[in-house]
Amino acid sequence: MQPQWLPWPCGLLDFLDSYRVALLLSTCLALLAVDFAVFPRRFSKTEGFGYSVMDLGAGSFVFSNALVYGGLKMGRDGPGPALWRQLSPALPLLVMGAVRLVSLKRLGYPEVHSEYGVHWNFFFTLATMPVLLVC
């Protein structure tokens, strides 16, 4: 039986689950391997122009989050309750983004400011997805 809030058939959810698992596993592997000399530099993030595997991975996270959070429809109560319902999955990402920001600043770890700027990181980008899909 399919839940009422899903705009697509349940068979598609199996594909989406497999896609997200493969995305998470390949991302974890790439993040661990990029610090070693064996990992080809052409797969890391691009600086000036073009795109790489890491850039496609970041876009793939945004795409998969849009698919998942886009399925949560706005309720009959209007945008207010739907906004609070969408904020609950974003809170852990906001906490992780804040912890990353504070820890990098306190430890003096070198950051690439051309990537996300001084205070932004990818956790904040992912946290905005559920909220922006409701608005």
GITAQUI-V260626 format. One record per backbone hydrogen bond with DSSP energy under -0.5 kcal/mol. CO is the residue of the C=O (numbers start at 0). NH is the residue of the N-H. If there is no record, write none. Layout:
co=CO nh=NH
co=CO nh=NH
//
This chain:
co=2 nh=5
co=8 nh=11
co=8 nh=12
co=9 nh=12
co=9 nh=13
co=10 nh=14
co=11 nh=15
co=12 nh=16
co=13 nh=17
co=14 nh=18
co=15 nh=19
co=16 nh=20
co=17 nh=21
co=18 nh=22
co=19 nh=23
co=20 nh=24
co=21 nh=25
co=22 nh=26
co=23 nh=27
co=24 nh=28
co=25 nh=29
co=26 nh=30
co=27 nh=31
co=28 nh=32
co=29 nh=33
co=31 nh=34
co=32 nh=35
co=32 nh=38
co=35 nh=38
co=39 nh=42
co=40 nh=43
co=42 nh=53
co=51 nh=55
co=52 nh=56
co=53 nh=57
co=54 nh=58
co=55 nh=59
co=56 nh=60
co=57 nh=61
co=58 nh=62
co=59 nh=63
co=60 nh=64
co=61 nh=65
co=62 nh=66
co=63 nh=67
co=64 nh=68
co=65 nh=69
co=66 nh=70
co=67 nh=70
co=68 nh=71
co=70 nh=72
co=74 nh=77
co=77 nh=81
co=78 nh=82
co=79 nh=83
co=80 nh=84
co=81 nh=85
co=82 nh=86
co=83 nh=87
co=85 nh=89
co=86 nh=90
co=87 nh=91
co=88 nh=92
co=89 nh=93
co=90 nh=94
co=91 nh=95
co=92 nh=96
co=93 nh=97
co=94 nh=98
co=95 nh=99
co=96 nh=100
co=97 nh=101
co=98 nh=102
co=99 nh=103
co=100 nh=104
co=101 nh=105
co=102 nh=106
co=103 nh=107
co=103 nh=108
co=110 nh=112
co=111 nh=114
co=111 nh=115
co=112 nh=116
co=120 nh=123
co=120 nh=124
co=121 nh=125
co=122 nh=126
co=123 nh=127
co=124 nh=128
co=125 nh=128
co=125 nh=129
co=126 nh=130
co=127 nh=131
co=128 nh=132
co=129 nh=133
co=130 nh=133
co=130 nh=134
//
